[in-house]
Amino acid sequence: MSWPMTTSELEALGQEIVANATGAVTSAHVAFGELTLTGPAGRVLQALTQLRDQYGFHQLVDLCGADYPERERRFDVVYHLLSMTKNQRIRLKVQTDEDTAVPSAVEVFPCADWYEREAFDMYGIFFDGHPDLRRILTDYGFHGHPLRKDFPMTGYVEVRYDEELKRVVYEPVKSVEWRNWDFLSPWEGMERGFAPTVLPGDEKGEGKA
């Protein structure tokens, strides 16, 4: 088999995995030069075990979430696997919603522990059987999940150190709606079609040769 694998070789590998997965992997396609597999969330451990033991993908290099709020099952849980012996990568995707937990992959890949905690913290994705599912990047009293697409850009609270109280305090976010954000750099010059067409200070040079 050639390296890097051609698209036809990746497609053949995907068809073989689907055929041998007995429903744990239901489809395969090539995206961005890598093989992407999809399957039901309830059987993700079977799929991961098969990819590890039968196809040599012994390393889980990443586990992350993706949010599609317009879908009924809004979250993708994405597993990125690596085979060091074959120098190949593979991607497995399953879908879930805000209330349905995905089986934890810790028993198959122990390194999934912190990855799943991050997905829980950032997206609110639950993992059934996780040994210690709690926030890992935000504070303990944080409200909401920052990487959901319906999470406000400014968040709900802001944190500052209070000199009088000598401690960190949480306060409601103050709106910056009426601030004037000026990102124009005097070193880059004025782009055609943008107003104003006169930079501050240009009036000082009027009438001079």
Sequence and secondary structure as in RCSB ss.txt:
>XXXX:A:sequence
MSWPMTTSELEALGQEIVANATGAVTSAHVAFGELTLTGPAGRVLQALTQLRDQYGFHQLVDLCGADYPERERRF
DVVYHLLSMTKNQRIRLKVQTDEDTAVPSAVEVFPCADWYEREAFDMYGIFFDGHPDLRRILTDYGFHGHPLRKD
FPMTGYVEVRYDEELKRVVYEPVKSVEWRNWDFLSPWEGMERGFAPTVLPGDEKGEGKA
>XXXX:A:secstr
  SS  HHHHHHHHHHHHHHTTTS  EEEEETTEEEEE  GGGHHHHHHHHHHTT   EEEEEEEEE TTSSS E
EEEEEEEETTTTEEEEEEEEE SS  EE  TTT TTHHHHHHHHHHHH   EET TT   SSS TT  S TTSTT
S TT SEEEEEETTTTEEEEEE    TT       TTT   TT S SS TTGGGGTT  
